[in-house]
Amino acid sequence: LVLSMSLQLEVLDGVLAASRLFGESTPMKRTDVQQALRPVIQAAGFLLFYSALIFGIVGCADFAPRLLAPGRIEPLLALPIRRWELLLGTFLGVLLLALTATFYGALGFIAIIGVKAGLWLWSMLWTALVAAACFTTIYAAMLTMATWARSATMSAAAGFAVFVAGIIASNRDDIAAVLSAGLPRQIFRGITAGLPRLATLGEAAMSVAVGERPELHALMPQAVGMIVFATALLVIGLWNFEARDY
């Protein structure tokens, strides 16, 4: 609603009016409109990516703790299913919910821009897909934390910790440059080496939304690292869940 109202600005109307001459429409290339709307598209991509992660952390924080709550987990464990199936099913269900929500937000923005400017930014779905993929890493930490502490607060704290760590890791070179040379810098680089680069992947997704082509060969290590990090967290959570006596 806020986005649709803000697009009533005379800036956007002026861009569209520039394609008319003496009351008649003149052809305006898609790239011209896309370039004129670049700040709006970038802001929308930024909002979509980071709001999806933050909303996912807050909205899904109590899913696993409620599943593992006393009085509820015992009947579930009595069912003829394995423990890892129960936990993995919860994980995949939340990811499906996150993917649906991010696509819903992306389609809403695509519809607003499409109706207003005649520019259908289907590439915004790529931003939504990357946001959902990044949330995979975050929720793996949240679910793993819930196997130790059945608390929505602790689960959300683990999610925000990975969220902030992913932003820091994406800017590790700039941050390391201001640290003292020697042991402090080496410790910082060592800690952030294995963390997922969430902000880097988000920036790549936003560049696709505005029509740019990121260097895929440079992003592949980031994507693989994110998958490995999420898998490692999930394996730890599954191991702890199997070992617990509820």
N, C-alpha and C positions, 0 to 999 in steps of 0.2 A: 504493500500500500504506500509506504514512504517513497519507495523507488518510483512508482508510477506517478505520484504527485510531483516528485522532484523533476521528472522529465518534462514537465510543462514549462520549463525555463525557456526564456527567449533565445538562449544559445542554441538549443536543439532546434527550435522553430526556425531560427535564422539559417541554420545549415540546410534544412529542408527547403526553405524559401529561396535559397540561393540556386536551387535547381529549377526555378521557374523564371521565365523571361516573358514579360508583357502578358502575364496571365496564362501562359501556356507552359506545360512541362517540357523540360529539356532532359536528355539522357544524362544520368549521373551514375558513374561507375560504382560498383559495390565497394571497391577498395577506397574510393574517395569518402564515402559515407562512413566506412569502418575507420578510416584514419581520423575523420572529424570527431567521431564518437570514441576515440581511443581512451581518453581519460575516464569516461563513463564506464567503458567495458573493463578497464583495469580495476577501477574501484569496485565494480560489481563482482569481478573475479576474486579480488582480495576478500571482500565481504563474504562471498559464498564459501571460499575455502576455509577461512579461519572461524567463521561462525558455525560451520558444519562440525568442525573439531570441538569447539567449545560447547556447543549445544549437545553434541554426542556425549561428552564427558559428564555434563550435568544431568542430562536426561536419562542416561543409562547407568548411572552410578549405583543405583540400588537394585538392579536386576539380579546380579549374582549374589549379593548378600541376602536378598529375600529368598532366592532359590535355596541357599545353604542355611537358612535360618532354622533354629531348633523347632521341631514339630512339623516342619515341612520337608526337610531333607530325608528324614527316616522313611516315610512312605515312598519317596522316589527311589531310594536305595533298595527298597524291597521289591521293586519292579524287575522283571526279567531283562534288564539292560545293564551293560557294563558301566562302570563309573566314568571311564573316558568318553563313552558315547554321550552320557548326560552332560558332561562339561563341554565337550566339543559341539554338541547340539545347541547349547546356550550361546556359545561363541559365534557359531554360524548364523543363528537366528538374529543376534544383535547386529551383525555385519549386514545382513539382508535389510534390516530396519534402517540402518545408517545409509545404505546405498539408495533405498527408496526415498528417504528424506532429502538427500542431496540432489537426486535427480528431480524431485518435485520442485526444489528451489531453483534449480537451473532452468527447468522448463518454464517456470513462472517468469524469470527474467527474459528468456528467449521470446516468450509471447509478448511481453511488454515492449521490447525493442522492435520486434517484428511488426506489431500493429502500429507503433508510433513512427518508426523510421523506415519500415519496409526492409529491414536488414535482419535476416534470420540467422542468428549466431549458434548454429548447431555445435560448433566447436566448444561451446560452454559446457557441454555434456562431458567433455574430456576433463575439465576442471573438477566437475562433480565426481567423476570416477577416481581421479587422483586423490581427492579429499577423502573419499570412502576407503581407498587403499591405505592412506596414511592413518586413518582411524583404526585400521586393523592392528597396527603396532601399539597404539594407545590403549585399545581395549584389551589386548593381550596382557598388558601390565595391570589393568584394572581387575581383570578376571583372576589373574594370579594372586594379586593382593587379597582378593576376597577369600581365597582358600586358606589364608593365614588369619586374617581379621575380617569377620563377617560384619563389616561396617561400611555403610555407603560413603561416609566421610573419608575413610581410609582408601576406599576404592577410587573416589574422585581425586584424592591427593596424589595417588599413584599415576592417574591419568594426566593430571596437570604437570606432574614432575617430568613425565616423558615428553609432553607437549613443549614445555620450556626448554628441556634438554635438547630436543630436536631443533629448536630455533637457535640455541647457542652453538650446537654442532655445525649448523649450516654456515655460521659466521666465525668458525674457529680460527681461521687464518687472520682475520681482522682483530679478533680479541687477543690472540696470541702475540700479535705485534706490539701491543701495549703492555704486555707482561714483561717482567724482568727476565733477561736472557739467562739460560741455565736451567736449574732444577725446576723452578715454578712453571716455566714455559713447557718443559718436557712433561711434567705431571699433567698439566692441562691438556696437552696434545694426546697423551696416553689415555686419559679418561674419555675424551670426546671422540677418539678414533673409532670406537665401536658403536657410537650412538647414531640413530637414523637421522638423515638430513631432511627433515620435514619441510622446512622453509625453502630449501633448494628445489625440491619437487613441486612445491606450491608455486614458486615463481615460474618454473617451466610450464606448468599447467596454465597459468595466466598468460604467458607469452603465446601459447597456442590459441587461446581465446581471442587475442587481438590480431591473429593472422600470421604470427611469426613461427618459425620452425626451430625449435631448440635442438641442440646437438645431442642426439640420442645416445651416441657412443659414450658421451661424458656422463649421462644420467643413468646408464645401465648399472654401474657399480653402486650408485645410490639406491636404486630400486632393489637390487639383489641384497644389499646390506640391510635394508628395511625388512625384507622378507626373512632373512636369517635372524635378525634381532627379534621379530615377532614370534618366529617359530621357537626360538630358544626360551623366551618367556613363557610361551604356552606349554612347552614340554616341562618346565619347572613347575608350573601350576598343576599340570596333570599328575606329575610325580607326587606332589604334596597332597593332592586330593585322594590319590590311591592309598597313600600311607596314613591318612587321618582315620581316627576311630570315632565316628559320629554315633 
